[in-house]
Amino acid sequence: MKKTFLLGVGAQKAGTSWLYQQLKKSEDFANGFRKEYHIFDALTIKECKSFLTQTQKRCRRLLDSEFDTWSQSPDLKALTFYADTNNYFCYFEKLLNESDANLVADITPSYSGLSSETLSYIKKQFAKRGIDVKVIFIMREPINRLLSALKMHFRRKGLTIESEPIIKEMKLSIGKNWETLRSNYRETCSNIIDVFDEQQRCFCFYETMFSPGEMLRIFDFFGIDASCVDVEEMVNHTPGIIRIDKDSMKIFEENFTDRYNFVKSNFNGDIHDLWMMRIDEITAKTSTAAPKSVCNFWHPFRAIRELY
């Protein structure tokens, strides 16, 4: 079977960490030293330069540690990739050659902002080494995606997860480059289609990817068995349900109209309907009644994952 490099390009908070955890369980997958390498975003996207500078700072701190610590440092390895991207490609080539596995991966959500030129460069460099490249892009309803991202941010900062500050931060995020980078689904899909043939690309959706049929489709695309998958496993889960008032929700919906239109025009219409249901689930109601679960119809074998 041909050796394959899997390029995961997001979206952020769309199940990429969960997917990586499932891949790690497979004997057909050769796991590298991290899930997200952040090489090509840091080198080519202005909003992602900090991934390089942060790595450099951590490597400087290694000077105060023992040499054995240096040799084991993933940051030092990453720094060699930044210095010469040929080291990046050679690393994955070696990883495949030294194992019986057929698949390796770099699943970096902010790669959603990579240009078609950068994607083409990655594809060509692996092709020189006899390695096929496949790309997966997972989309998620953009309001829920942004909400989930900010909940995670609040959690990491030790802030209380409450509706008012979260909604305020969501409004401040609208139109910011860092947010657009992670939710411009039209641009990301277009760049992928420009570079990768149909059999080399997989578009899927967070709202349906945990169903048995969809998971089989995704892992068949990877070329590995799906028996390792645990759809009940929760990864990077941030507890806390946020309800968004109707006025604020209207602002968010208007901001993401182009995303909804893109999905409605280019993918199964059921996805658009699911997205509208997801929006309804997190919209504050005047009634005090508990919201109904409306998404179980697409996955009767499993309770709804946490809304965000």
Beta strands, then each sheet from edge to edge (+ up, - down):
strand 1: 4-8
strand 2: 103-107
strand 3: 132-139
strand 4: 201-205
sheet 1: 2+ 1+ 3+ 4+
end
